């Protein structure tokens, strides 16, 4: 075990974001009181490694070094120094050992965030799905394992998590390119319509770019249909309600992104969407 602290550096990578900044509920009241602290520990860790990958002042090599250090703390191979980022990994290590949730639900996220740190391009829909396999799908699998649900729910959960990730990419596509020099819109889709990623910086969605967005949303619609069976695969009443609400929110945000322009302003869920989600959650209680 190493206690070398040089890798951590002095740069504060915190974005200041919390659970309330997310589109979808994180450790909401629908999660049982006993499990909520574990969900919060997982989210805190995920927030830290996401912030490391998105930090604008760290070099790619420094980001990867910090992500590697987080993984070492998680596995007990490096001492956790007294700072929030390292401590988040240490707390999640304890949580995973207590609950028996596989460590892969945490370490798989690092695969995606290393790709983000190194500026990996996404040339196709398949590339994007591969990214989501590591950046998003582990979150759903974590929750399923935490609730001791069947692995049969993984397929629908993966579809939901991938849908949510792509929707988030569409919401933030201009900001991601402008601030992070990162484009998650597959380059082959852009090229098919005579576009490059620079079209994302024009402040409005052109007809050609709208066709690209709609192609992505067609794929999201397919994912949402696959995800629709998830609540029916969950035995826990409270977790089933949570899943039903999130499936509905994904469907509602997909509709909003078809109708609204993500380049003109961030397309966000509204109170009416939350009401639809609440109705779906109540319907799922049975």
Secondary structure, DSSP 8 states (H G I E B T S, - for coil): -B---GGG-S--------GGGSSS-SS-TTS-HHHHHHHHHHHHHHHHHHHHHH-SSS-HHHHHHHHHHHHHHHTTSB---SSHHHHHHHHHHHHHHHH---THHHHHHHHHHHHHHHT----SHHHHHHHHHHHTHHHHHHHHHHTT--GGGHHHHHHHHHHHHHHHHHHTHHHHHHHH----S-HHHHHHTT--GGGGGSSS--HHHHHHHHHHHHHHHHHHHHHTTHHHH---HHHHHHHHHHHHHHHHHHHHHHHS-TTTS-----HHHHHHHHHHHHHH--
